[in-house]
Structures are given as C-alpha cells and as structure tokens.
Amino acid sequence: MTESHRMIEIAPGDPESAEPYSNLLPVVELLLAHGNHFVPGREGFIVDPRGGAACELELPLDFDLLAAEVTFPQTVDARPDRDGILDHATWCLISGPGERTSRIVMPKRVD
C-alpha cells in the first residue's frame, strides 16, 4: 500500500496580519530546501512601508516543484513566465531573478 501524497495548501493572505506574508512562508521554505537561496542582504520578506512585502531569491523559482507540491488559492498568482508569486490580497511577492529583471525599465536611447 502506498502513502498518498499530501500537497501543501496555501491559505489566502491576511492583509490585517502583522506578518501578511506568513501564508507564503511554506513556499519559501520548500524552495530553500530544494537549493534556492535568498539574495544576499535580503533574507526573508522585506516589508515595504507603503504596503506589501517581497522575498527575493537568487535562482529562478522551480515551478515544476511547486506544481507537484503546492496548491495556491485564487488570490495567489504563481507565474512561471514572470518568475514570481504574488498574493493579490496582501501584495506580498516571492521574486526570482526573472521577475526582478521584468521590473527594470530601461531609459529610451537617444542617439
């Protein structure tokens, strides 16, 4: 008899919580356990005083691992094409390098 696989169920974030990112901590822990790392000097979730928080990881997010291990509520947008996971209820973000690159706005070249 085989043991059934239990998925990690992520609850919707609570914007009123002192740690609105706490629902995403199991995702970060899973990614770290499988070889990802925090960006140096940016360990954990960094809270933005304007709202939300971001956790920046050094390597691209492993969406194959996440699909096999995690279920997200509708409020959480896990986007492999953007290398990021955003909880729209709390504006808390898990960011891979591809997500940060997509935020860079290059100035218009003037020749």
Backbone bond lengths (Angstrom), bond angles and torsions (degrees), N, CA, C in turn:
res aa  C-N    CA-C-N  psi(-1)  N-CA   C-N-CA  omega(-1)  CA-C   N-CA-C  phi
1 M - - - 1.455 - - 1.537 108.00 -
2 T 1.317 116.53 130.59 1.469 120.55 179.71 1.514 109.91 -96.56
3 E 1.306 114.11 147.67 1.460 120.37 177.92 1.523 108.69 -80.38
4 S 1.329 117.52 134.27 1.457 119.69 179.85 1.525 109.82 -72.81
5 H 1.306 115.31 146.79 1.467 122.11 -178.78 1.521 109.42 -80.00
6 R 1.326 116.51 128.96 1.464 121.05 178.49 1.520 109.21 -100.90
7 M 1.304 114.79 123.23 1.460 121.34 177.65 1.535 109.31 -78.70
8 I 1.327 115.41 150.51 1.466 121.46 171.79 1.526 106.26 -81.57
9 E 1.321 116.66 118.34 1.465 120.54 -179.85 1.524 109.29 -97.36
10 I 1.309 115.12 119.37 1.459 121.08 179.16 1.522 108.78 -90.34
11 A 1.315 115.98 126.41 1.472 121.45 178.89 1.524 109.04 -81.98
12 P 1.318 117.44 157.75 1.461 119.18 172.42 1.526 110.10 -60.22
13 G 1.317 116.61 145.15 1.462 120.97 179.05 1.506 111.83 -71.58
14 D 1.326 115.58 154.71 1.458 122.21 178.98 1.527 108.87 -110.04
15 P 1.344 117.65 105.62 1.462 120.02 -177.99 1.528 113.64 -64.32
16 E 1.325 118.44 -16.99 1.467 121.93 -179.50 1.531 111.85 -88.93
17 S 1.314 117.59 -6.76 1.461 121.82 -177.70 1.527 111.09 -72.15
18 A 1.333 116.39 152.25 1.464 120.91 174.01 1.533 110.35 -67.36
19 E 1.333 116.82 -24.50 1.468 122.75 176.79 1.535 108.21 -126.99
20 P 1.333 117.71 76.65 1.466 120.42 -174.20 1.525 113.77 -63.03
21 Y 1.316 117.59 -14.86 1.459 122.99 179.48 1.532 112.83 -88.15
22 S 1.330 118.03 -3.33 1.469 120.90 -172.25 1.526 113.05 -57.79
23 N 1.335 118.45 -29.80 1.464 120.02 177.94 1.526 112.21 -66.53
24 L 1.332 117.52 -23.13 1.467 121.47 -178.82 1.527 113.44 -91.62
25 L 1.329 117.92 -7.23 1.462 120.59 -179.03 1.529 113.55 -57.88
26 P 1.352 120.28 -40.13 1.467 118.70 177.61 1.539 113.03 -61.17
27 V 1.317 117.32 -30.86 1.470 121.22 177.64 1.524 109.72 -67.38
28 V 1.329 116.27 -46.64 1.469 120.98 178.90 1.532 109.34 -61.71
29 E 1.329 117.22 -45.44 1.465 121.03 -179.79 1.522 111.29 -59.75
30 L 1.328 117.41 -41.00 1.465 121.45 178.51 1.525 110.75 -64.04
31 L 1.316 117.28 -46.16 1.467 120.97 179.97 1.537 111.26 -63.64
32 L 1.335 116.93 -40.91 1.456 120.24 178.00 1.533 110.94 -65.58
33 A 1.323 117.04 -39.77 1.470 121.39 179.98 1.523 111.77 -64.74
34 H 1.335 116.78 -22.00 1.469 121.42 -179.36 1.528 112.24 -105.87
35 G 1.329 117.46 24.14 1.451 120.76 168.20 1.506 118.45 104.88
36 N 1.331 118.76 -4.30 1.464 118.42 176.77 1.529 108.56 -79.72
37 H 1.314 117.24 169.29 1.471 122.64 -177.44 1.516 108.64 -143.03
38 F 1.335 114.82 154.04 1.460 119.27 171.79 1.525 108.84 -68.51
39 V 1.323 116.15 149.08 1.459 120.53 169.18 1.530 105.97 -62.61
40 P 1.346 118.55 130.71 1.467 120.09 -178.50 1.532 112.04 -53.96
41 G 1.327 114.50 133.48 1.465 120.60 -179.02 1.516 113.50 82.62
42 R 1.342 117.66 -0.49 1.472 121.73 -178.05 1.528 109.80 -129.90
43 E 1.325 116.76 45.14 1.462 121.10 -176.76 1.518 111.42 -70.92
44 G 1.306 116.68 131.41 1.463 122.47 177.77 1.522 112.15 79.71
45 F 1.313 115.63 -164.61 1.458 121.38 177.89 1.528 108.61 -86.63
46 I 1.310 115.74 128.62 1.459 121.88 176.45 1.530 106.46 -100.22
47 V 1.315 116.01 118.94 1.466 121.38 -175.89 1.521 109.52 -80.24
48 D 1.316 115.05 132.87 1.466 121.83 175.95 1.523 107.27 -91.67
49 P 1.319 118.51 125.29 1.475 119.89 -178.83 1.527 113.30 -60.32
50 R 1.337 117.23 -20.16 1.477 120.16 178.70 1.522 111.28 -83.67
51 G 1.330 117.08 -7.33 1.459 122.18 -179.63 1.513 111.24 125.71
52 G 1.320 115.60 147.55 1.448 121.18 179.29 1.518 112.44 81.94
53 A 1.319 114.55 -177.70 1.457 121.82 179.38 1.517 107.53 -159.40
54 A 1.333 116.17 157.03 1.461 120.35 179.64 1.520 109.88 -134.00
55 C 1.325 114.67 140.10 1.456 123.11 173.82 1.534 106.04 -117.31
56 E 1.329 116.30 114.54 1.458 120.68 -174.70 1.525 110.02 -102.33
57 L 1.343 115.42 121.24 1.458 121.63 178.70 1.516 110.12 -105.14
58 E 1.329 115.04 149.17 1.459 121.62 -173.48 1.530 113.21 -72.82
59 L 1.328 116.65 -38.69 1.468 121.30 -175.19 1.525 110.45 -102.08
60 P 1.336 117.20 158.80 1.469 118.76 175.27 1.531 110.78 -56.45
61 L 1.317 115.83 145.19 1.463 120.44 179.59 1.518 109.75 -68.69
62 D 1.325 116.61 138.86 1.471 122.61 -177.55 1.527 108.54 -88.66
63 F 1.322 115.86 89.15 1.464 120.31 -176.66 1.523 112.72 -73.34
64 D 1.342 118.64 -22.80 1.470 120.39 173.17 1.527 109.48 -66.04
65 L 1.326 116.85 -45.18 1.462 121.58 176.56 1.528 110.12 -60.63
66 L 1.321 116.53 -46.86 1.461 120.40 -178.69 1.527 111.78 -62.09
67 A 1.332 117.56 -40.80 1.467 120.77 179.53 1.527 111.19 -63.55
68 A 1.330 116.55 -32.66 1.461 121.13 -179.07 1.526 113.18 -81.46
69 E 1.337 116.88 -21.25 1.464 120.07 -170.54 1.526 115.89 -119.06
70 V 1.341 117.94 -19.47 1.466 120.32 -168.20 1.523 110.93 -129.65
71 T 1.331 115.73 141.06 1.463 120.82 168.08 1.530 107.17 -115.59
72 F 1.330 115.02 135.30 1.464 121.56 -177.49 1.526 109.87 -109.77
73 P 1.346 117.19 147.44 1.467 119.54 173.23 1.530 109.64 -73.74
74 Q 1.317 116.48 169.45 1.465 121.02 -178.63 1.523 112.76 -62.82
75 T 1.322 117.69 -23.06 1.470 120.33 -179.02 1.527 112.51 -76.29
76 V 1.330 117.18 -12.08 1.464 120.87 -178.05 1.528 109.08 -105.64
77 D 1.318 114.49 123.80 1.455 122.68 -178.59 1.529 108.62 -103.87
78 A 1.329 116.57 105.75 1.467 121.98 178.01 1.524 107.14 -99.33
79 R 1.314 116.75 110.91 1.465 122.02 -170.86 1.527 111.92 -118.77
80 P 1.330 117.70 99.57 1.466 119.36 176.07 1.529 112.65 -58.44
81 D 1.338 116.97 -35.87 1.467 120.11 -178.52 1.525 112.14 -67.91
82 R 1.316 116.68 -19.03 1.474 120.56 179.50 1.523 112.32 -111.89
83 D 1.356 117.58 -1.99 1.459 122.91 178.55 1.527 111.13 55.00
84 G 1.351 115.49 43.43 1.454 119.06 -179.70 1.519 112.10 -153.54
85 I 1.320 114.75 160.32 1.463 122.86 176.99 1.526 106.09 -130.10
86 L 1.313 116.90 118.74 1.460 122.19 -176.57 1.516 110.41 -120.90
87 D 1.331 116.08 126.91 1.459 121.68 172.13 1.523 106.96 -91.57
88 H 1.324 117.09 108.15 1.468 122.06 -176.61 1.526 112.55 -68.09
89 A 1.334 117.39 -20.42 1.467 119.72 179.72 1.524 111.31 -74.43
90 T 1.343 116.62 -30.23 1.465 120.28 -174.42 1.525 113.45 -120.54
91 W 1.330 117.52 -9.04 1.463 123.63 -174.42 1.529 111.28 58.94
92 C 1.339 114.95 36.52 1.458 120.85 174.83 1.527 108.21 -99.71
93 L 1.313 115.62 138.24 1.459 122.80 -168.63 1.517 111.52 -130.79
94 I 1.334 116.01 136.35 1.462 122.24 165.98 1.518 104.60 -105.71
95 S 1.313 115.67 123.48 1.452 121.27 -168.85 1.529 111.46 -120.91
96 G 1.344 116.06 126.23 1.453 121.64 168.64 1.513 109.15 -94.47
97 P 1.334 118.20 174.37 1.468 119.55 -177.27 1.524 113.71 -61.65
98 G 1.315 118.53 -30.66 1.464 120.63 178.27 1.512 112.28 -66.38
99 E 1.331 117.27 -34.84 1.468 121.10 178.39 1.520 109.55 -67.38
100 R 1.315 116.97 -43.21 1.465 119.24 -179.27 1.524 111.38 -67.15
101 T 1.316 117.54 -37.38 1.461 121.66 177.77 1.521 110.68 -62.83
102 S 1.341 117.12 -37.33 1.464 119.94 -178.72 1.520 112.28 -68.37
103 R 1.339 117.71 -17.51 1.463 121.41 179.81 1.523 112.60 -86.91
104 I 1.321 116.74 -14.05 1.461 119.70 -177.39 1.526 108.94 -73.71
105 V 1.285 116.21 126.31 1.465 121.23 178.49 1.522 107.11 -105.89
106 M 1.302 115.69 116.09 1.447 120.55 179.73 1.519 109.36 -82.21
107 P 1.321 117.28 135.83 1.464 118.73 176.75 1.522 110.57 -66.80
108 K 1.304 114.82 150.77 1.461 119.97 179.09 1.519 109.32 -65.45
109 R 1.300 115.18 133.25 1.456 120.19 -179.67 1.531 110.12 -75.34
110 V 1.308 114.65 131.96 1.454 120.37 179.13 1.527 107.37 -120.38
111 D 1.305 116.75 112.90 1.475 120.86 179.40 1.509 110.29 -113.98
